[in-house]
Amino acid sequence: MKLWKQKRLYMDYAAATPLHKRVARLMVLLQKINYANPSSIHKEGRIARELLEATRLRLARLLVVQPQEVFFTASGTEGNNLAIEGYLRAQLAKGKKMSDLAVITTPLEHPSITEVLKGLVEEGLEVRQLDIDKEGKVMIPSLEKALDEKAVLLAIHYANSEIGVVQNIKKISKTIRHYNQKNTQTVKILLDACQAPLWLPCQVPSLGVDVMTLDAGKCNGPKGVGILVKKSDVELLAIIQGGGQESGLRAGTENLIGIVGAVEAIVLAQESYRERSEKVRRVSKVLWEEIEREIPEAVFNGPAITADDRVPNNVHISLLGYDTEFTVVELDEGGVAASTKSACSGAGGGESTVVLAISGDAARAKSTLRFTLDPTLTARHIRHVAKLLRKHIDKMKPYSNTRLS
């Protein structure tokens, strides 16, 4: 029996990742010996508090920040909401009006950024979209043009969850830093780095950002744990009220076991991101070459497959004229787990706003297919995927709007 028939191929790593075995063992152990509430004053509670703060310190050292700048949330989505709304509410508390404020962003952002901004626009916020090139990279002149006395925040991703483009955050932060110095302003940068730890360095000072969000579920950690890192000079107002945990910024009993597992996962991810990236990039290249050979008219989205400014496990294509939601179902039947777009963008059809933004082509945006490879897959595992696609396309030709030959 062929190897691929023995193993389902998980190619939806951008949506969710399996729990690292080391993380799982640690969390199981903690559930047995350290289950107290870190806010309790009895001995068990004090031990839990000590573990929580030791874990916070461990992550702070990895990210090169102060422990008091690390906050634990329930997801990357919550972190992005807290960063954006918390920062803007803090501006209002200082006497500014929402109509006095502008947030700069891109058309490629995750719904946890775009949706919260939509709600704030209704309150008078101005949102400015940066220009991007055909690969999805920010065009710096448009950033320079967007900066003025009204701008207070840039909300941007590090690695895009759909087409895998990696923004040049150092260049972007340098542009804003120079503007701030020249104009004595304080435009802050929120970096959504939820897709980054497995593939990219995440040390805050070298990136030059003010706030950064992470999600453990995207890097072999437990789901339901997020990280928000903010510099001490960034004032946020809490958006969840309650017992005042996390220095008053995020109420709710801390998920101690999940937090310890999350930090372990992020540490493991960062320790080996270079080797992991090199290995999986070679496999992604094979997948794209096989697709290109079997389906010559498949359209590749984002930076080149071997480029440094692309997440190495991401292969993103458009099959013009085909219902790729149905394609995903067919691939699933063949043992391959893939997707059409970000899981947080919702199930069902509709355009990929990311592909529409880089191409201006609605047909291309309606026919997207995303493969984000499990790093344990090999070239031998994935060679048949393109043949499955070819078989599906041949079957669906009579029903397509555009024929792929």
N, C-alpha and C positions, 0 to 999 in steps of 0.2 A: 504494500500500500504506500502511495506517495506521502511524503512528509506533510504536505499541506492539507491532505485529507484527514490527518490525525490531529490537527491543531487549528483552532479558530484563530484568525489573524485580527488582533485588536489594533485598529488604525484610527482611533478617536481619542488620542492622548491629550489633545487640547481641551476636551470636554471633561474628562475624569481620568485619574490614574490609579493603579492598584496600590494598596498599602505596602510599603517596604517591609520585608520580613523582620528586619531589626526594629523598626518602629512598632510593628504589631506586638512583638515580644515584650518590648518596654511597656507598652500601654496595658497589656494583660497583667504584667507584674504589678504595675501601679494600682490597677483596679482592686487588687487583693490587699495591698498594704497601705495605700495612701488615698483614701476616699473622702477625707474631711473637707469642709468648706474653708477656704483660705481666709475668710473674714471672721471665723470663730476664734474666741480667745482661749479655748482650752488647749491642752497639749497637742492633740491631733490637728487642730486648726492651725496652731503655730508652726507645726512641722510642714503642713501643706503650704502655708505662706512662705516659709523658707525655700521650699522647692520651687514655688512659683517665681520668686524673685531671683533665685539662682538660674532658672531657665531664661528669665528675661535678660539677665546679665550675659548669659551664654550667647543669645541671639544678638544682643547689642555689640558684643565683641566681634562677631562674625560680620555684621553690617557696618562696623566702625562708627557707632553712634554711642550716646550715653544711655544707660538703662532706663532713665526717666523719660527717654524719647521713644520708647517702645510700648505699644498698646495692643492688647489682644481683643479681637472682634470675633464675630461668628462667620465671616466670609470676606472675600475680596470685594464683593458687592457692597456690603455694609461699610467697609473701609472707604470706598470711593464716595459713597453717600455722605458719610461723616466728614470726610475731608472737604468736599465741595460745599455742602450746605452748612457745615459747622464753621467753615472759614467765612463764608458770606454772612452768616448770622452774626458772627463776631464783628464784622464791619458795620452791620446795622446797629449793633449795640454801642458802637462808637459815634453814632449820630448820622451816619451816611444813609442815603436812600438806595433801594435796589436799582432804581433807574440811573444812579450815579456810577454803577459798577458794570464792568465788562469782563467776561471770561473768554479766554482764547482756547480753542480746541481744534480737532480735525474731524472730517466726516467718517473716519475709520474707527471711532471709539466704541468700546463695549457698551451695551445698554445701561450698565450701572453708572455710566457717565452721561450718556446722551439723554436718558429718561429723566434723571434728576435735573438736568439743565432745562429740559422742556418745561418742567413744572415751574422752575424759577423764572423763565421767560414770561410766564403769565403774571408774575409779580413785578415785572418791569426790567429784569436783567437783560443785558445785551450779550448775545453769544456771537463770537466771531470765528468763522471757519477758516483754517489755513489752507492754502493751495498745496496740493500734493502732485507728485509726478506720476507717470504711468505705472510705476512699481509700488507706489504708496508712500514714498518718502516725502517728508515735509520739505517744502521749498523755502529756504531761509529768508529770501527777500520778502515773502508774504508775512513771515513772523515779524520782521523788522517793521513792516508797514502797520501791523496790527497793534504794536506797542504804543501806548500813549497814556495820558494822565488818568484815563478812565479804567484802564486795564489793571486788574488786581491778581489774576490767576491764569496760569496755563494748565489745562488738564489734558494729559496725553499718555498714550501707551508706550511701553518699552518694546515689547514684542506683540504683534497683532495676532489675535487668536484665529483669524480666518485665513488670510493670505500669507501669514508668517513674516511680514516685513519687520525688520528691526530698525527703529529710529536711531539716528545719530544724536543721542541724548547729550553727550558731552558738548557737541557743537551748538545744540539748541540752548543748553544751559549757559554756555559761554556768551551767546548772543544776548540773553536776558540779563546776565550779570553785568555785561558792559553797558546795557541800556540803563539798568538801575543805578550804576555808578555815575553815569553821565548826567542822569536826570534826578538823582537823589530820590528814586522811587523804590518800591518794594513789591514788584510783581513776583509772586511765588509760583513754584512749579510743583504740581501734583503728578507723580509718575505712577501709572498703573503697571506694576511689574509682576502681575499675577502669573503670567506665562513664562517668566524669565528664569527662575532659579535652576532648572535642570540644564539650561543652555547658555546662560550669560552671567557675567559677574554682577553682583548686586550690592557692592559697597557704596554707601550713600555719598561720602565725600568725593569720590572719583567721578560719580555721575553728576554731581553738582545740583541735586534737587533738594527741595524743602520738605516734601511729604512723599512717602512711598507706600504703596499697598501691596500685600502678598496674599496668596491663598494656598494653604497647605494641601488642599485636595488636588492641586495642579502639579504637585511635585512629589508624589508618593507618600503624602501625609494623610491624616484623617480629614474627611469632609467636615465642614462646619467649624473650621478654625481659620480665621484671617489675622493678618498682622497690619497694623498701621504704624508707620514710623514718621515722626514729625520733629523737626528742629524745635528747640526750646523757644525760639522767637516767633513761632507760628501759633497764633491763638485760634483755637477752635471752641465752639460752643457745643455741648452735648446735644444729640438729637434723640437719645433714649434716656428717659428719666427713671430714677429708682434709687437704689442703695448707694450710689456714688462710687462704685468700684472703678478700677483703672484710673485712679487719681481724679475721679469725678467726671471723666470723659466718656466712659462707656459703662452704664449701669448694668447689673446682672451678675449673678454668681459666676466666677471664672471657671471655665471648663478645663480644670487643671490637667486631667489625664490627656485630653485632646491637645492642650497647649504643649505639654511635654513632648508628645508624639509629633506635633507640627514642627517644633524647633529641631528635633532630631532629624526629621525629614529634610528640612531646609539646609541644615548643616551637611548632611550626606549629599544632597544635590549639589551644593557649592563645592564640596571637596573634589568632585570628579566631573564637573561640567565640561571641561575641555576634552577629556578622553571620550566621554559619552557623545559629545557633539561630532567629533571626528569619525567615530564608528558609525553613527546613524546617518550621517551625511552621505557616506558611501552607499548605504542601502537605499536611501531616498533617490539618489542619482540613478541607481539601477531601475527603480520603480518608474521614474519619469522616462527613462530611455525605452523601457518596455511599452509604456503607454504611447509614446511618440511613434514607435515602430508599428504597433497594432492599430492605432487610431491617429493617423497623421494630422487630421484636422482638429484634434483636441487643442483647446487654447489654454496655455499655461498662464497663471496669474501670479503676480508678484515678482520679486527679484529672482535672478538666475538661481537654479537649484544648488549651485556650488558657491554662491556668494556669501560673504561673511555677514551681510545685512539681511539674511534670511534665517529664520529658525530652522535648524538642520533636519528636523523630522517632518517638515511640512511640505506636502505636494498638493497643490491646489489647481484645479482645472475647471474649464467650462466645456460642456458638451452641447453646443448650440442646437436648439430645436428639440431637445430631449427633456423629459420630466425626470430630473435627477433625484427627486424624492422617491420615485419608483425605482430608480437605479440603485439607491441605497438599500431598498427592500430586497431587490434581486441579489445584490452583493451579500447581504445578510444571509440569504438562503444558501449562498455559495460558501459561507463560512468566513466572510470578511465584514468587520464592523467599521463603517466609515460614516461620514455625515455630509450634509450640504453646506452648513454654515455653523456659526457659533450656537451651541446648545441654548445659551441664554437669550438668543434672538427668537426662540420659540419654534415649535414644530410646525409642520405644514409648509405650503409653498410660499411664493413671494420672492421678491428680488433680494439679492445680497446688497445691502447698502454700501458695503466695502467695495465690491467689484464694480458696482455702478459708479462709485466715486472715482475709481482709477481709470475706468474705460469710457464712461458715458454711454455704454451700450446696454440697453435694457435686456436684450435677448441673452447676452453673455451673463448678466447678473441673475437671470432667472434659471440658469442651467449650471449651477456650480456644484462641484464635488470636492470635498476636502478629505485628504488622507493625512493624519498625524500619527506617525509610526511609534509603536512600542519599541523602545531601544533594544529589547532582547531579540527582535526579529532580525533575520539574516536575508541576504539576497536570495538564497535558496527558498526561503519561506514565501517571498512575495512575487516571484517571477510569474506565477499563474494569474495574478490579479488583472493584468492587462487583457489576458485571454478571456477572463470572465466578463470584462467590460465589452470586449469585441463581440462576444456571443450575445450579450444583452442588446447591444446596439443593432446588430443584424436582425434580431427578433423584432425590435421596435421600429425599424425603418419605415414600414408602411404607415405608421401613426405619427411620425415626427414631422415637424415643420421645416426642418433643414436636414438634408441628408448628409451623414458623415460616411465617407467612403473608406 
